Amino acid sequence: MSVKFRLTLMSFLQFFVWGAWLITVGNYWFGTKQWSGEQFGAIFSTLGLSSIIMPAITGIIADKWINAEKLYGVLHILGGLALLYIPQVDNPTTFYYVIFAAMLCYMPTISLSNSVAYNILKSNDYDIVKVFPPIRVWGTIGFIAAMWITNLTGNKASYNMFYLSAFAAFALGFYSFTLPKCPPQKLISDDASVAQKLGLNAFKLFGTYKMALFFIFSMFLGGALQLTNMYGDVYLSEFAKVPEYANSFVVKYSTIIMSISQISETLFILAIPFFLKRFGIKQVMLISMFAWVLRFGLFAFGNPVDGLWMIVMSCIVYGMAFDFFNISGSLFVETTTDSKIRSSAQGLFMMMSNGFGAFFGGLLSGYVIDEFFTHDGVRDWHNIWLSFAAYAFVIAIAFAVLFKHKHNPNAVANVSH
C-alpha cells in the first residue's frame, strides 16, 4: 500500500468523522429533541472555543514529546468515546459539555493531520506542493460521503449519525498507529519563552494597522463561516411544514442538496491561483464577502419548487465564499509576515476566524434567531437569512473602504507555485 494512498485514506476518514453529524445535528437538535435555538448556537461555539484552546497545546506536545501520528490517534479515539456517549444524553446542557469534549479532541486533529501528512511526504522525498492537494481533496470527498450516508440511510435527524461518526473516529484512531512514525521535531528550544512556545509572539502583528484590520475582519467574517453549517439543513428540512413542499426532493434529501456546497469547494480551489494573480488578494477576499451575501440572500428567497435554482445556486456560491476567504487570507499572511513568525501568524489567522469568529458567531446567531426570529416555535427563515446577508454586506463594504492593499502579482505567484 503506497504512502500516498495511506494518507488519502487518513484524509478521507478525518473529514468523514465531521461530515457524519456537523450538517445534520440541527435536525437532531430541533426536530428529534426539540431544544431551543439559543442553546444550539452554544453547541457550535464549541468548535470555535476548541480551535482557540487546543491546537497550540497539541502542537507543543507533538513538537516536543509524542509522535504526531500517535497523538493524532489518541485524540480520535477519545473524541470517538465522547461521540459514542451523545445518544445517551437527554438534556441540552449535558449535550453541550459532551460535544465540547468531542471538539476539544477533534479540532486539533485538523492541523495535526496536515503535520502528519507533511512529515511523511517529506521523509519519502515527495514534492508536497504537488502531492498534498490531491490527498487533501479526499477529505472533502469524505465529508460529502458521510453526509450522503447519513441522509440516504434515513438518519439525518437520528442519533445514529453520532454512532457513525464515532465508528469512523475509532477506525481512524487505530489506523493512525500503523502510519509511518512522525517523531517530535523539537523545533522549540527548551529555553524559549512561554509566548514563543504558544505562538503568542505573532500577536505583535496587531501593532500594525493593516494586519490588525485584517485579523479583525477575519474574526467578523469567521462569524459567518459556520452559519449555514448550523442552520442550512434545518432550514431545508423545515419546508416539510409547508404542505406544498412536504414531499419534495429537497425535504427528503436536504443533506444531499447541502453537499453541493462541499462539491463546489473542490472546484473553486482550482480557480484560486487564477483569481489571485488576476485580481489580487484584497479583491478576492471582497469577492468572498459578497459571495457570502449571495449565499444567505439566495437562501432567503429560495424554495423547493420554483425557487429550487436559488437554493442550488446558493450552495454553488458557498464554494467561492468559503475557499476564497480561507485560502486568500492564508496567502495574505504568508506574503506579508516575517518568516520567523509566519507559522504563528497562520495560527493567529485561524484563531481569529475559526476560533473567536466561530465562537461568537455561534453564540450570537443562536440568541438572535431565538429572540427576534422565532415565534411560537416557528422560525422565520426568510428574515433570518436576510439578516445574515445584511451582516455580510456591511462587513464587505467596511472592508472595501478601510482595508488598503496594493496588489503584487509576483508575490502571489511565488507563494502559489
C-alpha positions as CSV (number, residue, x, y, z in Angstrom):
1,M,0.0,0.0,0.0
2,S,1.6,3.3,-1.1
3,V,2.2,6.2,1.2
4,K,0.0,8.5,-0.9
5,F,-2.9,6.0,-0.7
6,R,-2.5,5.6,3.1
7,L,-2.5,9.4,3.6
8,T,-5.5,9.7,1.2
9,L,-7.4,7.2,3.4
10,M,-6.4,9.2,6.5
11,S,-7.7,12.5,4.9
12,F,-11.0,10.8,3.9
13,L,-11.7,9.5,7.4
14,Q,-10.6,12.8,9.0
15,F,-13.5,14.7,7.5
16,F,-15.9,11.7,7.3
17,V,-15.9,11.9,11.1
18,W,-17.1,15.5,10.9
19,G,-19.4,15.3,8.0
20,A,-21.4,12.5,9.6
21,W,-23.0,14.9,12.1
22,L,-22.0,18.6,11.5
23,I,-24.5,19.5,8.9
24,T,-27.4,17.4,10.3
25,V,-27.1,17.9,14.0
26,G,-29.6,20.8,13.7
27,N,-32.3,18.3,12.6
28,Y,-31.5,16.2,15.7
29,W,-31.5,19.2,18.0
30,F,-34.6,21.0,16.8
31,G,-36.6,18.0,15.3
32,T,-35.8,15.0,17.5
33,K,-35.0,16.7,20.8
34,Q,-37.0,20.0,20.2
35,W,-34.5,22.0,22.2
36,S,-34.1,25.8,21.9
37,G,-32.2,27.8,19.3
38,E,-30.2,29.9,21.7
39,Q,-28.7,26.8,23.3
40,F,-28.0,25.4,19.8
41,G,-25.8,28.4,19.0
42,A,-23.7,27.5,22.0
43,I,-23.2,24.0,20.6
44,F,-21.5,25.4,17.5
45,S,-19.5,27.8,19.6
46,T,-17.6,24.8,20.9
47,L,-15.9,24.5,17.5
48,G,-14.5,28.0,17.9
49,L,-13.6,27.6,21.6
50,S,-11.8,24.3,20.9
51,S,-9.9,26.0,18.0
52,I,-8.7,28.7,20.4
53,I,-7.6,26.3,23.2
54,M,-6.3,23.1,21.7
55,P,-4.1,23.5,18.5
56,A,-1.3,25.4,20.3
57,I,-1.2,22.9,23.1
58,T,-1.2,19.8,20.9
59,G,1.3,21.4,18.6
60,I,3.7,21.8,21.5
61,I,3.1,18.2,22.6
62,A,3.8,16.9,19.1
63,D,6.9,19.1,18.7
64,K,8.5,18.1,22.0
65,W,7.2,14.8,23.5
66,I,4.9,12.5,21.5
67,N,5.0,11.2,17.9
68,A,2.4,13.2,15.9
69,E,0.7,10.1,14.5
70,K,0.2,8.6,18.0
71,L,-1.1,11.8,19.5
72,Y,-3.4,12.1,16.4
73,G,-4.7,8.5,17.0
74,V,-5.3,9.0,20.8
75,L,-7.3,12.2,20.2
76,H,-9.5,10.5,17.6
77,I,-10.2,7.6,20.0
78,L,-11.0,9.9,22.9
79,G,-13.2,12.0,20.6
80,G,-14.9,8.8,19.4
81,L,-15.8,7.9,23.0
82,A,-17.5,11.3,23.5
83,L,-19.4,10.9,20.3
84,L,-20.5,7.4,21.3
85,Y,-22.0,8.8,24.5
86,I,-24.1,11.5,22.9
87,P,-27.1,9.4,22.1
88,Q,-27.5,8.8,25.9
89,V,-27.7,12.5,26.6
90,D,-31.2,13.8,27.4
91,N,-30.7,17.5,28.2
92,P,-29.1,20.3,26.2
93,T,-26.6,21.3,29.0
94,T,-25.1,17.8,29.1
95,F,-25.1,17.7,25.3
96,Y,-23.1,20.9,25.3
97,Y,-20.4,19.5,27.6
98,V,-20.2,16.2,25.8
99,I,-19.9,17.8,22.3
100,F,-17.4,20.2,23.7
101,A,-15.3,17.3,24.9
102,A,-15.5,15.7,21.5
103,M,-14.5,19.0,19.8
104,L,-11.5,19.5,22.2
105,C,-10.3,16.2,20.8
106,Y,-11.3,16.7,17.2
107,M,-10.4,20.3,16.3
108,P,-6.7,20.0,16.8
109,T,-6.6,16.8,14.6
110,I,-7.3,19.0,11.6
111,S,-3.9,20.7,11.8
112,L,-2.3,17.5,13.1
113,S,-3.4,15.6,10.1
114,N,-1.6,18.2,7.9
115,S,1.5,17.9,10.1
116,V,1.5,14.1,9.8
117,A,1.0,14.2,6.0
118,Y,3.7,16.8,5.5
119,N,6.1,14.8,7.7
120,I,5.5,11.5,6.0
121,L,5.6,13.0,2.5
122,K,8.9,14.9,3.2
123,S,10.5,11.8,4.6
124,N,9.6,9.9,1.4
125,D,11.0,12.7,-0.8
126,Y,7.7,13.8,-2.3
127,D,7.0,17.3,-3.7
128,I,4.5,18.5,-1.1
129,V,3.1,21.3,-3.2
130,K,2.3,18.9,-6.0
131,V,1.3,15.8,-4.0
132,F,-0.6,17.1,-1.0
133,P,-3.6,18.9,-2.6
134,P,-4.9,15.8,-4.3
135,I,-4.6,14.0,-1.0
136,R,-6.5,16.8,0.9
137,V,-9.3,16.9,-1.7
138,W,-10.3,13.4,-0.5
139,G,-11.0,14.9,2.9
140,T,-13.8,17.0,1.3
141,I,-15.0,13.8,-0.5
142,G,-15.1,12.0,2.9
143,F,-17.2,14.8,4.3
144,I,-19.6,14.6,1.4
145,A,-19.7,10.8,1.6
146,A,-20.7,11.0,5.3
147,M,-23.4,13.5,4.5
148,W,-24.9,11.3,1.8
149,I,-24.8,8.1,4.0
150,T,-26.5,10.0,6.9
151,N,-29.2,11.2,4.6
152,L,-29.8,8.1,2.4
153,T,-30.0,5.8,5.5
154,G,-32.7,8.0,6.9
155,N,-30.6,9.2,9.8
156,K,-30.4,13.0,9.3
157,A,-32.4,13.5,12.5
158,S,-31.3,10.4,14.3
159,Y,-28.7,9.7,17.0
160,N,-27.2,7.1,14.6
161,M,-25.3,9.9,13.0
162,F,-23.1,10.1,16.2
163,Y,-22.6,6.3,16.1
164,L,-21.5,6.6,12.5
165,S,-19.1,9.4,13.4
166,A,-17.7,7.5,16.4
167,F,-17.1,4.4,14.4
168,A,-15.1,6.3,11.8
169,A,-13.2,8.1,14.6
170,F,-12.2,4.7,16.2
171,A,-11.2,3.3,12.8
172,L,-9.1,6.4,12.1
173,G,-7.6,6.4,15.6
174,F,-6.4,2.8,15.5
175,Y,-5.4,3.1,11.8
176,S,-3.1,6.1,12.6
177,F,-0.9,3.9,14.8
178,T,0.0,2.0,11.7
179,L,1.2,5.1,9.9
180,P,5.0,5.8,9.4
181,K,6.5,7.4,12.5
182,C,6.5,11.1,12.9
183,P,8.8,11.7,15.9
184,P,8.9,15.1,17.7
185,Q,10.9,17.7,15.7
186,K,12.0,19.6,18.9
187,L,11.9,22.8,16.9
188,I,11.1,24.8,20.0
189,S,14.1,25.2,22.3
190,D,13.8,24.4,26.0
191,D,14.8,28.0,26.9
192,A,12.1,29.6,24.7
193,S,9.7,31.9,26.4
194,V,6.1,30.8,27.1
195,A,4.9,33.3,24.5
196,Q,7.2,31.7,21.9
197,K,6.1,28.2,22.8
198,L,2.4,29.1,22.5
199,G,3.0,31.2,19.3
200,L,1.8,34.3,21.1
201,N,4.7,36.4,19.6
202,A,2.6,36.7,16.5
203,F,0.2,39.0,18.4
204,K,2.7,41.8,17.9
205,L,1.2,42.0,14.4
206,F,-1.8,43.8,15.9
207,G,0.6,46.7,16.3
208,T,0.4,47.5,12.6
209,Y,-2.8,49.0,11.2
210,K,-3.1,46.8,8.1
211,M,-2.6,43.5,10.0
212,A,-4.8,44.5,12.9
213,L,-7.6,45.4,10.5
214,F,-7.1,42.1,8.6
215,F,-7.4,40.0,11.7
216,I,-10.4,41.9,13.0
217,F,-12.2,41.4,9.7
218,S,-11.2,37.7,9.8
219,M,-13.0,37.4,13.1
220,F,-16.1,39.2,11.8
221,L,-16.2,37.1,8.7
222,G,-15.4,34.0,10.7
223,G,-18.7,34.5,12.4
224,A,-20.4,33.8,9.1
225,L,-18.4,30.6,8.3
226,Q,-20.5,28.1,10.3
227,L,-23.9,29.7,10.0
228,T,-25.1,27.6,7.1
229,N,-23.5,24.5,8.6
230,M,-25.5,25.2,11.7
231,Y,-28.8,26.0,10.1
232,G,-28.8,25.1,6.4
233,D,-30.1,21.5,6.7
234,V,-32.7,22.5,9.4
235,Y,-33.9,25.3,7.0
236,L,-34.4,22.9,4.1
237,S,-35.9,20.2,6.3
238,E,-38.5,22.6,7.8
239,F,-40.0,23.1,4.4
240,A,-41.8,19.9,5.4
241,K,-44.1,22.1,7.5
242,V,-45.4,23.7,4.3
243,P,-47.9,21.3,2.7
244,E,-47.0,22.0,-1.0
245,Y,-43.3,21.3,-0.2
246,A,-43.7,18.5,2.3
247,N,-42.9,15.6,-0.1
248,S,-40.4,17.5,-2.3
249,F,-36.9,16.2,-3.1
250,V,-35.3,19.0,-1.1
251,V,-37.1,18.0,2.1
252,K,-36.3,14.3,1.7
253,Y,-32.7,14.7,0.6
254,S,-31.8,18.1,2.2
255,T,-28.3,16.8,3.3
256,I,-27.5,15.8,-0.3
257,I,-28.6,19.2,-1.5
258,M,-26.4,20.8,1.1
259,S,-23.4,18.6,-0.1
260,I,-23.4,20.6,-3.3
261,S,-21.6,23.3,-1.1
262,Q,-18.7,20.9,-0.4
263,I,-18.6,19.7,-4.1
264,S,-18.4,23.4,-5.1
265,E,-15.4,23.8,-2.7
266,T,-13.3,21.2,-4.6
267,L,-14.0,23.1,-7.8
268,F,-13.3,26.6,-6.6
269,I,-10.0,25.6,-5.1
270,L,-8.7,25.0,-8.7
271,A,-9.7,28.6,-9.6
272,I,-8.0,30.4,-6.8
273,P,-4.5,30.8,-8.5
274,F,-6.1,32.5,-11.5
275,F,-8.2,34.9,-9.4
276,L,-5.4,35.7,-7.1
277,K,-2.9,36.6,-9.9
278,R,-5.5,38.5,-11.9
279,F,-7.3,40.4,-9.2
280,G,-5.1,40.4,-6.0
281,I,-5.8,39.3,-2.5
282,K,-8.0,42.2,-1.5
283,Q,-10.3,41.8,-4.5
284,V,-10.5,38.0,-4.0
285,M,-11.4,38.5,-0.3
286,L,-14.0,41.1,-1.4
287,I,-15.4,38.5,-3.9
288,S,-15.7,36.1,-1.0
289,M,-17.5,38.6,1.2
290,F,-20.1,39.4,-1.5
291,A,-20.4,35.7,-2.2
292,W,-21.5,35.3,1.5
293,V,-24.1,38.0,0.8
294,L,-25.4,35.9,-2.1
295,R,-25.2,32.7,-0.2
296,F,-27.5,34.0,2.5
297,G,-29.7,36.1,0.2
298,L,-30.4,33.2,-2.2
299,F,-31.4,31.1,0.7
300,A,-33.8,33.8,1.9
301,F,-35.8,33.8,-1.4
302,G,-35.4,30.1,-2.3
303,N,-37.9,27.3,-2.0
304,P,-38.1,23.6,-3.0
305,V,-40.1,24.1,-6.2
306,D,-39.9,27.3,-8.4
307,G,-37.1,28.6,-6.1
308,L,-35.0,25.5,-6.2
309,W,-32.5,27.1,-8.5
310,M,-31.8,29.7,-5.8
311,I,-31.1,27.0,-3.2
312,V,-28.8,25.2,-5.6
313,M,-27.0,28.4,-6.7
314,S,-26.6,29.3,-3.0
315,C,-24.8,26.0,-2.5
316,I,-22.6,26.6,-5.5
317,V,-21.7,30.1,-4.4
318,Y,-20.6,28.7,-1.0
319,G,-17.5,27.2,-2.5
320,M,-16.4,30.6,-3.6
321,A,-17.3,32.2,-0.3
322,F,-15.5,29.7,1.8
323,D,-12.4,28.9,-0.2
324,F,-11.7,32.5,-1.4
325,F,-11.7,33.7,2.2
326,N,-9.7,30.9,3.8
327,I,-7.0,30.4,1.2
328,S,-6.5,34.0,0.1
329,G,-6.4,35.1,3.7
330,S,-3.8,32.4,4.4
331,L,-1.7,33.6,1.4
332,F,-2.0,37.2,2.6
333,V,-0.5,36.2,5.9
334,E,2.2,34.2,4.1
335,T,3.3,37.1,1.9
336,T,3.2,39.9,4.5
337,T,4.7,38.5,7.7
338,D,8.2,37.8,8.8
339,S,9.4,34.2,8.2
340,K,10.3,33.8,11.9
341,I,6.7,34.2,13.0
342,R,4.9,33.0,9.8
343,S,3.6,29.8,11.4
344,S,2.4,31.6,14.5
345,A,0.8,34.2,12.2
346,Q,-1.1,31.5,10.3
347,G,-2.2,30.1,13.7
348,L,-3.4,33.6,14.7
349,F,-5.4,33.8,11.4
350,M,-7.1,30.5,12.1
351,M,-7.7,31.5,15.8
352,M,-9.4,34.8,14.8
353,S,-11.6,33.3,12.0
354,N,-12.3,29.7,13.1
355,G,-11.7,30.4,16.8
356,F,-13.1,33.7,18.1
357,G,-15.2,34.3,15.0
358,A,-16.9,30.9,15.1
359,F,-17.3,31.1,18.9
360,F,-19.0,34.5,18.9
361,G,-20.9,33.7,15.7
362,G,-22.3,30.6,17.2
363,L,-23.4,32.2,20.4
364,L,-24.8,35.4,18.9
365,S,-26.7,33.8,16.0
366,G,-28.4,31.4,18.3
367,Y,-29.5,34.3,20.6
368,V,-30.7,36.5,17.7
369,I,-32.7,33.7,16.0
370,D,-34.3,32.7,19.2
371,E,-35.0,36.2,20.4
372,F,-36.1,38.0,17.2
373,F,-36.9,35.4,14.5
374,T,-38.7,32.6,16.3
375,H,-42.4,33.0,17.1
376,D,-44.4,30.2,18.8
377,G,-41.7,27.8,17.9
378,V,-41.7,28.7,14.2
379,R,-38.5,30.1,12.7
380,D,-38.8,33.0,10.2
381,W,-36.1,31.7,7.8
382,H,-36.7,34.4,5.2
383,N,-35.7,37.2,7.6
384,I,-33.1,35.0,9.3
385,W,-31.2,34.7,6.1
386,L,-31.7,38.3,5.1
387,S,-30.3,39.4,8.4
388,F,-27.2,37.2,7.8
389,A,-26.9,38.7,4.3
390,A,-27.1,42.2,5.7
391,Y,-24.3,41.3,8.2
392,A,-22.0,40.1,5.4
393,F,-22.8,43.1,3.2
394,V,-21.9,45.6,6.0
395,I,-18.6,43.7,6.5
396,A,-17.8,43.7,2.8
397,I,-18.4,47.5,2.4
398,A,-16.4,48.3,5.5
399,F,-13.5,46.1,4.3
400,A,-13.6,47.7,0.9
401,V,-13.3,51.2,2.4
402,L,-10.9,50.6,5.3
403,F,-8.5,47.9,4.1
404,K,-5.7,49.2,1.9
405,H,-3.6,46.7,0.0
406,K,-1.6,47.1,-3.2
407,H,-1.7,44.0,-5.4
408,N,1.6,42.4,-6.3
409,P,1.1,39.6,-8.8
410,N,4.7,38.4,-8.4
411,A,4.3,37.8,-4.6
412,V,1.2,35.7,-5.2
413,A,2.8,33.7,-8.0
414,N,5.8,32.9,-5.8
415,V,3.6,31.6,-3.0
416,S,1.1,29.7,-5.1
417,H,3.7,27.7,-7.1
